[in-house]
């Protein structure tokens, strides 16, 4: 996949990603199509974010002869969707990483203050020894992203990556300031946030559009 990269920020500009994202942005895109397209983009982003996973050579036997074949080395990684919208990215990621562990981070945005409020957290006991991919379609104010990464770092995690569908410049700046060691993967960077903390032009509330709760 082609893309652009600057100082820990990776933008997947592949035509398939951009085409599918454009379809998702349309106001009349039904929830069923929105979910499917999000899963497809998540799969493409998963391909990109795992590009540098370490490999090791293991002996196998083909139908014709023995050989050394590459396998991903180390412990299986952890997919960590931020509830609820992050669940929309999970199946697409699991399609490529079926053996991954799944953590859940329950965070909602206080509509008055836009601050993140945690209500649930569950992760594998050895999460600190694994690569963690934090999943959330929208990087807007970054309050939820920062809170989720704070939680994993409190559990001893040192290898964390953040994956989103859309990002606002304000959210990127805040996440980079709070966690400069956490690289960001996104499909697009939009213009700005509005007064209500929504990304413009954006695609609306991702959670509502995924689950049909508009």
Buried (B, 14 or more C-beta within 10 A) or exposed (E): EEBEEEEBBBBBEBEEBEEBBEEBBEEEBEBEBBBBBBBBBBBBBBBBBBEEEEEEEEEEEEEEEEEEEEEBEEEBBBBBBBBBBBBBBBBBBBEEBEEBBBBBBBBBBEEEEBEBEBEEBEBBEEBBBBBBBBBBBBBBBBBBBBBBBEBBBEBEBEBBBBBBBBBBBBBBEBBBEBBEEBBBBBBBBBEEBEEEBBBEEBBBBBBBBBBEEE
